Amino acid sequence: MSNEAYTEFWNGQLLELVTSEGKTYYTQLIRNESDLLIQRPVNKQNVPMLIENGMMVTVCFHDDKKGLCNFSSQLHLQQNGKIAITNPSLDAIKVVQRRQFFRVKVMLDMDLTLPSAEDANPNEEEAEGESITVTTHDISGGGAAFLTQSKIVEIGDKVEGTLYLKTKDTQQKIVFKGSVVNVIKQSNSMYKNALQFIDMREGTRSHIVKFCIAKQIEIRNKTKG
């Protein structure tokens, strides 16, 4: 067993924390010191995590060479109010084998066709819902979130859309079907809408996952300068 520290964390890196109850929270690395200083974690509803000093969590992150990894660690509330994660050793880092999609904050164009008002009427088979273009807040292999100024969808709504994956060198169009799984009104009066991809071929999903990985690396390189 080696006590050598894992040294590949970088400032601005996205982390996911899973509690002992299985609840997932999202945060970002502020500074990598003897411990990892992080922003206060929030869940998908943007509700802050209730932290007890010394509580155990599983930390999920993306490693350039190993892919999706995790480690178990403790959260510490420092006297200055900052939150820290105990820095793991190399031996503590595990490659995640189970199916899990790491989300990345990125603004992309996404076309959506919303449910029509006639969906409940079987005689209106040709009716189509309103088509709009939105900007994503974050995406993963499992779904996407986007912000709107008003409430335009309800939980359970089925939508269709096109997601435009753009990098420096490539542009890819992903056609998808989705189900709205969350609609939250935020403190700034904007609505954060989350949808889950449904009936998606794994080959198509893999393009999104690869994009998320590439975008994470791109963000890291910009942060490192």
C-alpha positions as CSV (number, residue, x, y, z in Angstrom):
1,M,0.0,0.0,0.0
2,S,1.3,3.4,-0.9
3,N,0.6,6.7,0.8
4,E,1.6,8.7,-2.2
5,A,-0.9,11.5,-2.9
6,Y,-3.0,11.7,-6.1
7,T,-1.8,14.8,-7.8
8,E,-4.0,15.2,-10.9
9,F,-6.7,17.4,-9.5
10,W,-7.0,20.9,-10.9
11,N,-8.6,24.2,-9.8
12,G,-12.1,24.5,-11.3
13,Q,-12.6,20.7,-11.7
14,L,-16.1,19.4,-11.4
15,L,-16.8,16.9,-8.7
16,E,-19.8,14.8,-7.7
17,L,-20.4,13.8,-4.1
18,V,-22.5,10.9,-3.1
19,T,-23.6,10.6,0.5
20,S,-24.1,7.4,2.5
21,E,-27.9,7.7,1.8
22,G,-27.1,7.7,-2.0
23,K,-27.9,11.4,-2.6
24,T,-25.8,13.1,-5.2
25,Y,-24.5,16.7,-4.9
26,Y,-22.4,18.7,-7.3
27,T,-19.4,21.0,-6.6
28,Q,-16.3,22.5,-8.0
29,L,-12.7,22.4,-6.8
30,I,-11.6,25.9,-5.7
31,R,-8.0,25.0,-4.7
32,N,-5.9,21.9,-4.4
33,E,-3.8,22.2,-1.2
34,S,-3.1,19.7,1.5
35,D,-6.9,19.2,1.4
36,L,-9.2,19.9,-1.5
37,L,-11.1,23.2,-1.0
38,I,-14.5,23.1,-2.7
39,Q,-17.6,25.2,-3.3
40,R,-20.7,24.3,-1.2
41,P,-22.2,21.3,-2.9
42,V,-25.8,21.5,-4.3
43,N,-28.2,19.0,-5.6
44,K,-30.1,19.1,-8.9
45,Q,-32.7,21.3,-7.3
46,N,-29.9,23.7,-6.4
47,V,-30.5,23.0,-2.7
48,P,-27.2,23.2,-0.7
49,M,-25.9,20.1,1.0
50,L,-26.2,19.8,4.8
51,I,-22.7,19.1,5.9
52,E,-21.6,17.6,9.2
53,N,-17.9,17.9,10.1
54,G,-16.2,14.6,9.3
55,M,-19.1,13.1,7.3
56,M,-18.1,10.4,4.7
57,V,-18.8,10.8,1.0
58,T,-17.9,9.2,-2.2
59,V,-16.2,11.7,-4.6
60,C,-16.6,11.0,-8.4
61,F,-14.4,12.8,-10.9
62,H,-13.0,12.3,-14.4
63,D,-9.3,11.2,-14.8
64,D,-7.8,11.8,-18.3
65,K,-6.2,8.4,-18.4
66,K,-8.5,6.2,-16.3
67,G,-11.9,7.7,-17.1
68,L,-14.6,8.0,-14.5
69,C,-13.1,7.4,-11.0
70,N,-14.1,7.8,-7.4
71,F,-12.7,7.6,-3.8
72,S,-14.1,7.7,-0.3
73,S,-13.2,10.7,1.9
74,Q,-14.3,13.0,4.7
75,L,-15.8,16.5,4.5
76,H,-14.3,19.1,6.9
77,L,-15.8,22.4,7.9
78,Q,-12.9,24.8,8.5
79,Q,-13.0,27.7,10.9
80,N,-13.1,30.2,8.1
81,G,-16.3,28.6,6.8
82,K,-14.7,26.8,3.9
83,I,-15.4,23.2,3.0
84,A,-12.5,20.7,2.4
85,I,-12.2,17.1,1.3
86,T,-9.4,15.0,2.6
87,N,-6.9,14.5,-0.3
88,P,-6.8,10.8,-1.4
89,S,-3.8,8.6,-1.8
90,L,-3.2,7.0,-5.2
91,D,-4.3,3.6,-3.7
92,A,-7.7,5.1,-2.8
93,I,-8.6,6.0,-6.4
94,K,-10.9,3.5,-8.0
95,V,-12.1,3.2,-11.6
96,V,-15.9,3.3,-11.7
97,Q,-17.3,0.2,-13.4
98,R,-20.9,0.8,-12.9
99,R,-23.0,2.9,-15.3
100,Q,-22.8,6.6,-14.4
101,F,-22.8,9.7,-16.5
102,F,-20.6,12.7,-15.5
103,R,-22.2,16.0,-16.2
104,V,-20.4,19.0,-17.6
105,K,-21.5,22.7,-17.5
106,V,-21.5,23.9,-21.0
107,M,-23.6,26.3,-23.1
108,L,-24.8,24.6,-26.3
109,D,-27.6,25.3,-28.8
110,M,-30.5,22.8,-28.4
111,D,-33.7,22.7,-30.5
112,L,-36.8,21.4,-28.8
113,T,-40.2,20.5,-29.9
114,L,-42.6,20.9,-27.0
115,P,-45.7,18.8,-26.3
116,S,-48.7,20.2,-28.2
117,A,-51.9,21.2,-26.5
118,E,-53.7,18.6,-28.6
119,D,-51.7,15.7,-27.3
120,A,-54.7,14.5,-25.3
121,N,-56.9,14.6,-28.4
122,P,-56.6,11.3,-30.4
123,N,-58.2,13.0,-33.4
124,E,-55.3,15.5,-33.8
125,E,-52.6,13.1,-34.8
126,E,-50.9,15.6,-37.1
127,A,-50.6,18.3,-34.4
128,E,-47.1,19.4,-33.5
129,G,-45.9,21.3,-30.5
130,E,-44.1,24.6,-30.4
131,S,-40.4,24.5,-31.6
132,I,-37.9,26.6,-29.7
133,T,-34.2,26.9,-29.4
134,V,-32.7,27.0,-25.9
135,T,-29.2,27.0,-24.4
136,T,-28.0,24.2,-22.2
137,H,-26.8,24.7,-18.7
138,D,-25.2,21.3,-18.4
139,I,-25.2,18.0,-20.2
140,S,-24.3,14.4,-19.6
141,G,-24.7,11.0,-21.3
142,G,-28.0,10.7,-19.5
143,G,-29.6,14.0,-20.2
144,A,-29.4,17.8,-20.3
145,A,-30.6,20.9,-18.3
146,F,-31.5,24.3,-19.7
147,L,-32.8,27.6,-18.4
148,T,-35.9,29.5,-19.4
149,Q,-37.5,32.7,-18.3
150,S,-40.9,31.2,-17.9
151,K,-42.3,27.7,-17.2
152,I,-42.7,26.0,-20.6
153,V,-42.6,22.3,-19.6
154,E,-44.0,20.1,-16.8
155,I,-42.5,17.1,-15.2
156,G,-43.4,14.1,-17.3
157,D,-43.6,16.0,-20.6
158,K,-42.1,14.1,-23.6
159,V,-40.1,16.3,-25.9
160,E,-38.0,15.8,-29.1
161,G,-34.9,17.8,-30.0
162,T,-31.6,18.2,-31.5
163,L,-28.4,18.9,-29.5
164,Y,-25.5,20.6,-31.3
165,L,-22.1,19.4,-29.9
166,K,-19.5,21.9,-30.8
167,T,-15.8,21.8,-30.1
168,K,-12.8,23.7,-31.6
169,D,-12.5,21.2,-34.4
170,T,-15.8,19.4,-34.8
171,Q,-19.6,19.9,-34.8
172,Q,-22.0,17.1,-34.3
173,K,-25.8,17.0,-34.4
174,I,-27.5,14.6,-31.9
175,V,-31.2,14.0,-32.5
176,F,-33.0,12.7,-29.3
177,K,-36.2,12.0,-27.5
178,G,-36.5,13.1,-23.9
179,S,-38.6,13.1,-20.8
180,V,-38.7,16.1,-18.4
181,V,-37.7,14.9,-15.0
182,N,-37.3,18.3,-13.1
183,V,-38.5,21.9,-13.3
184,I,-37.2,24.2,-10.6
185,K,-37.8,27.9,-10.2
186,Q,-34.6,29.5,-9.1
187,S,-33.9,32.5,-6.9
188,N,-33.4,34.7,-10.0
189,S,-36.9,33.7,-11.2
190,M,-35.4,31.7,-14.0
191,Y,-36.6,28.1,-14.5
192,K,-34.0,25.3,-14.6
193,N,-35.5,22.4,-16.6
194,A,-33.9,18.9,-16.6
195,L,-34.6,16.2,-19.2
196,Q,-33.6,12.6,-19.4
197,F,-32.7,11.1,-22.8
198,I,-35.0,8.1,-23.6
199,D,-34.8,5.4,-26.3
200,M,-31.3,6.5,-27.2
201,R,-28.9,4.2,-29.0
202,E,-25.8,3.5,-27.1
203,G,-23.7,4.6,-30.1
204,T,-25.4,8.0,-30.0
205,R,-25.0,8.2,-26.3
206,S,-21.3,7.5,-26.6
207,H,-20.8,10.6,-28.8
208,I,-22.2,12.7,-25.9
209,V,-20.1,11.0,-23.3
210,K,-17.0,11.5,-25.4
211,F,-17.9,15.2,-25.9
212,C,-18.3,15.6,-22.1
213,I,-14.9,14.1,-21.5
214,A,-13.3,16.3,-24.2
215,K,-15.0,19.4,-22.8
216,Q,-13.8,18.6,-19.3
217,I,-10.2,18.3,-20.6
218,E,-10.6,21.6,-22.5
219,I,-11.9,23.4,-19.3
220,R,-8.9,22.0,-17.4
221,N,-6.4,23.1,-19.9
222,K,-7.9,26.7,-19.9
223,T,-7.8,26.7,-16.1
224,K,-4.2,25.6,-16.0
225,G,-3.3,28.2,-18.6
